[in-house]
């Protein structure tokens, strides 16, 4: 079965792997999104710091920014979830063992 190519760039795939990797035994949840730092001073004080990979996802409508208790989070839109589902089907892009929690949340694997 041949899958269409991923709509994520190499930098975006790297960001996703980093953000959703299990840390200290805690599996991050897609629904929580990606936590963004906040500018503390200067003309952008109080606004989110947007890394280049997040900016490209935002420009393409795959994520949206919203407030969080500790600043801002980038959360996936329905189009972003669909693109992630396609990405997760490629075993080379997201290792099925390391990212089983993401595959489960996307409905690609049965609940553990």
N, C-alpha and C positions, 0 to 999 in steps of 0.2 A: 504494500500500500504506500503510495507516494503522497506526502503531505505538501501543501503549498509552502513557499518560503515564509519564514517568520517576518513579521512587520517590525520587529525590534532591532535596533542597531547593536553593534558589539558593546558600546558603552552602556546602553540601556540594559542589555542582558547581564552585564557585569554588575550593574547597580541592583537589579532584581535578585541575582544570586546572593549578593552581599547582604541585602536588607532582609531577605527571607530565609537565611541560613539559621539553623538551630544554634542558639547560644546558651551556655550554662544549663542545658537540658530544657530550655523553654523554646517551644516552636512558635515563631511569630505568625500572626493571623493576617490573611489578606484584607479582611474587613477593617483591621486597625489602620491599614495604609502605611505610608512611609513618613516617619517623623522628620520634620524639617527644623533646623536651627533658626533662631530669630536674631535679626540685627539688634544690637544693644545700644548703639550710638550712631551719630551722624544723620544724614538726611533720610536714611531708610530705617531709622529706629522703629522697632515694633513690627516690621514687615518680615516675611519669611526669607531666608537665604535659599535661593533656588539653584541647585547644582545644574550644570549643563545637561546631563541626561534627563533630569526631571523636567527641565525647560522644554526639551524636544517632545517628551511625552505629553506635556501640557499643551503645547502648540498643536499637536495632532488630536487632541480631545480624548486621550486615553486615560488621563487622570484629571482630577479637579482638586483645588486647594480649599481647605476649610479650617476653621479654628479648632483647637483642641485645648484640653485643660492646661497643657504645658507649652502652648505655642500654636504651631500649625501642623497639619498632616496633609499629605497628598493621597487621596483615595481614588481607586479605580472606578471609572465610569462603566456602564454596560458594554460599550465598545472595547474598553480596556480589558475587561474580564474575558470577553470573547477572544481577544488577541492573546491573552495569557493562557487560555485554554488550548489554543493552537500551539503556542510555544511549549507548553508542558507535555504535549504529545510527542515532541522530539526529545528522545532520551539523551541526546548529546547536549541539548540546551539546558535542561534541568534534570539532573540525575534522579531517577525514580526512587532510589533509597534515601538520599539526602533530603529530597524535597517531597517525600511522601505526604507530609501534612498539607502541602500546597495542592498536590494532585487530588487529595481527598476533599479539600475545600472546594475545588473546581468541579467535583463530581466525576473525576476520572478514575477513582479507586474507591472501593467500598470502605465504609467507616470502620476504624480499627476497634 
